[in-house]
């Protein structure tokens, strides 16, 4: 019975990490392209 809360917690952490990475990549990826467009 102890395994299920741990699994749910790790899954939530995993999903949060994926969301953070996706949002960071969405913010960071257009930056070099915008610099190239300006140059």
Secondary structure as GFF3:
##gff-version 3
##sequence-region A 1 39
A	DSSP	alpha_helix	2	38	.	.	.	ID=ss1
###
